Amino acid sequence: MAPRSRTRTPLTFTLRRATLDDADLLVRHRLAMFREMGDRSERAIARHGTAYLAWMIPKIASAEMVAWIADDPAGRPVGSGAVWFQPSQPRPGFDDLRVPYLLSVYTDPRARGAGVATAMVERALALAKRLGYARVSLHASQMGRRVYERLGFQTTTELRYWIDPVQRRREARRRAAEAAAREPSPAPRIKTAGRSARART
Ligand SMILES: CC(C)(COP(=O)(O)OP(=O)(O)OC[C@H]1O[C@@H](n2cnc3c(N)ncnc32)[C@H](O)[C@@H]1OP(=O)(O)O)[C@@H](O)C(=O)NCCC(=O)NCCS
C-alpha cells in the first residue's frame, strides 16, 4: 500500500502484514489498547497478555487471524490491528461458518489522527471482501467508534446478559457514566426572590 498521510498530522506510514515475529508487539499493543479504554484493572490486563499470546499464535500461523502493523518511515511500529475469522453458525441467506471480527486496533498516541486505524480497517475490509465474506463485525471502544462509523459500520441488535454479578454491576456503572456524559450539563442555578431556579437557556 502507498504511504498515506492526512493534513492534521504529517506522519506517513506503511502497512505490512504481521508475522509470528510481531507477536510480542501485537500483545503490547493490545494491552495498551485495554489500558486506554480504562475499564479493566491493571492486574487483569497484565494477566491477559499471556493468554492472548497463546491464543493468537496458532491463529496467526494458520491465517485464521490476519494482523497488520503500521510502520513509520524509520521502520518503527506505530499501530496495529487484526481480523479474526471467527467461527459462526449458518443463518438463512448466510452460509458462512465464520464471520470476520476486527480486534486489537491500536495506534500509538504520537501517530494518532494520521489515518493509521482507518487504513488498517480498510485493509481488513478489503481482505474480507476478497475472501467472499458478507459482513465484518467488531466491538468498538469510545475512541474507535467514530473511525468505524465513518467507514460505514452500523450498530446492531446484539444484546448481552452478564451472568457474573461483578461484571453486571460494572456494566451498569459504565452505562450510567455514558448516559451522564451524553446529558447536557444543567443550566446554572440563579436566585429569584429568595428561591433558586434553573436559568432558561
Ligand atoms: C481509536 C484509535 C485506534 C484511532 O487511531 P488513529 O490512527 O488515530 O485513527 P485515524 O487517524 O484513522 O482516525 C482518527 C479518528 O479517530 C477518532 N479518535 C482518535 N482519538 C480520539 C479520541 N481521543 N477520542 C475520540 N475519538 C478519537 C476520531 O474519530 C478521529 O477522527 P478525526 O481525525 O476526524 O478527529 C486510537 O485513538 C487508539 O488507539 N485508541 C486507544 C485504543 C482504542 O480505543 N482502540 C480501538 C479499539 S475498538
The ligand as an SDF file (V2000), in Angstrom:
LIG
                    3D

 48 50  0  0  0  0  0  0  0  0999 V2000
   -9.1240    4.7390   18.2280 C   0  0  0  0  0  0  0  0  0  0  0  0
   -7.7290    4.7530   17.5860 C   0  0  0  0  0  0  0  0  0  0  0  0
   -7.3640    3.3390   17.1760 C   0  0  0  0  0  0  0  0  0  0  0  0
   -7.7670    5.6840   16.3780 C   0  0  0  0  0  0  0  0  0  0  0  0
   -6.4910    5.5980   15.7730 O   0  0  0  0  0  0  0  0  0  0  0  0
   -5.9970    6.6780   14.6930 P   0  0  0  0  0  0  0  0  0  0  0  0
   -4.9050    6.0420   13.9280 O   0  0  0  0  0  0  0  0  0  0  0  0
   -5.7260    7.9650   15.3530 O   0  0  0  0  0  0  0  0  0  0  0  0
   -7.3140    6.8120   13.8180 O   0  0  0  0  0  0  0  0  0  0  0  0
   -7.4400    7.5790   12.4290 P   0  0  0  0  0  0  0  0  0  0  0  0
   -6.3310    8.5610   12.2780 O   0  0  0  0  0  0  0  0  0  0  0  0
   -7.6670    6.5910   11.3680 O   0  0  0  0  0  0  0  0  0  0  0  0
   -8.7930    8.3270   12.6760 O   0  0  0  0  0  0  0  0  0  0  0  0
   -8.8050    9.3800   13.6540 C   0  0  0  0  0  0  0  0  0  0  0  0
  -10.1330    9.3650   14.3150 C   0  0  0  0  0  0  0  0  0  0  0  0
  -10.0770    8.5780   15.4950 O   0  0  0  0  0  0  0  0  0  0  0  0
  -11.0040    9.0800   16.4280 C   0  0  0  0  0  0  0  0  0  0  0  0
  -10.2730    9.4340   17.6250 N   0  0  0  0  0  0  0  0  0  0  0  0
   -8.9310    9.4660   17.7920 C   0  0  0  0  0  0  0  0  0  0  0  0
   -8.6290    9.8260   19.0430 N   0  0  0  0  0  0  0  0  0  0  0  0
   -9.8140   10.0060   19.6750 C   0  0  0  0  0  0  0  0  0  0  0  0
  -10.1870   10.3910   20.9990 C   0  0  0  0  0  0  0  0  0  0  0  0
   -9.2560   10.6960   21.9150 N   0  0  0  0  0  0  0  0  0  0  0  0
  -11.4970   10.4590   21.3240 N   0  0  0  0  0  0  0  0  0  0  0  0
  -12.4440   10.1880   20.4020 C   0  0  0  0  0  0  0  0  0  0  0  0
  -12.1550    9.8310   19.1260 N   0  0  0  0  0  0  0  0  0  0  0  0
  -10.8580    9.7500   18.7810 C   0  0  0  0  0  0  0  0  0  0  0  0
  -11.6160   10.2930   15.8140 C   0  0  0  0  0  0  0  0  0  0  0  0
  -12.8060    9.9060   15.1590 O   0  0  0  0  0  0  0  0  0  0  0  0
  -10.6000   10.7090   14.7880 C   0  0  0  0  0  0  0  0  0  0  0  0
  -11.1960   11.4280   13.7930 O   0  0  0  0  0  0  0  0  0  0  0  0
  -10.6190   12.8900   13.4450 P   0  0  0  0  0  0  0  0  0  0  0  0
   -9.2180   12.6320   12.9480 O   0  0  0  0  0  0  0  0  0  0  0  0
  -11.5780   13.3810   12.4200 O   0  0  0  0  0  0  0  0  0  0  0  0
  -10.6530   13.6480   14.7370 O   0  0  0  0  0  0  0  0  0  0  0  0
   -6.6680    5.3000   18.5830 C   0  0  0  0  0  0  0  0  0  0  0  0
   -7.1300    6.5250   19.1130 O   0  0  0  0  0  0  0  0  0  0  0  0
   -6.3750    4.3470   19.7210 C   0  0  0  0  0  0  0  0  0  0  0  0
   -5.5090    3.5070   19.5920 O   0  0  0  0  0  0  0  0  0  0  0  0
   -7.1000    4.4990   20.8410 N   0  0  0  0  0  0  0  0  0  0  0  0
   -6.8970    3.6500   22.0260 C   0  0  0  0  0  0  0  0  0  0  0  0
   -7.2830    2.1970   21.7710 C   0  0  0  0  0  0  0  0  0  0  0  0
   -8.6670    2.0570   21.1800 C   0  0  0  0  0  0  0  0  0  0  0  0
   -9.6580    2.5830   21.6860 O   0  0  0  0  0  0  0  0  0  0  0  0
   -8.7180    1.2930   20.0740 N   0  0  0  0  0  0  0  0  0  0  0  0
   -9.9590    0.9780   19.3780 C   0  0  0  0  0  0  0  0  0  0  0  0
  -10.4860   -0.3050   19.8910 C   0  0  0  0  0  0  0  0  0  0  0  0
  -12.0610   -0.6760   19.1700 S   0  0  0  0  0  0  0  0  0  0  0  0
  1  2  1  0
  2  3  1  0
  2  4  1  0
  2 36  1  0
  4  5  1  0
  5  6  1  0
  6  7  2  0
  6  8  1  0
  6  9  1  0
  9 10  1  0
 10 11  2  0
 10 12  1  0
 10 13  1  0
 13 14  1  0
 14 15  1  0
 15 16  1  0
 15 30  1  0
 16 17  1  0
 17 18  1  0
 17 28  1  0
 18 19  1  0
 18 27  1  0
 19 20  2  0
 20 21  1  0
 21 22  1  0
 21 27  2  0
 22 23  1  0
 22 24  2  0
 24 25  1  0
 25 26  2  0
 26 27  1  0
 28 29  1  0
 28 30  1  0
 30 31  1  0
 31 32  1  0
 32 33  2  0
 32 34  1  0
 32 35  1  0
 36 37  1  0
 36 38  1  0
 38 39  2  0
 38 40  1  0
 40 41  1  0
 41 42  1  0
 42 43  1  0
 43 44  2  0
 43 45  1  0
 45 46  1  0
 46 47  1  0
 47 48  1  0
M  END
$$$$
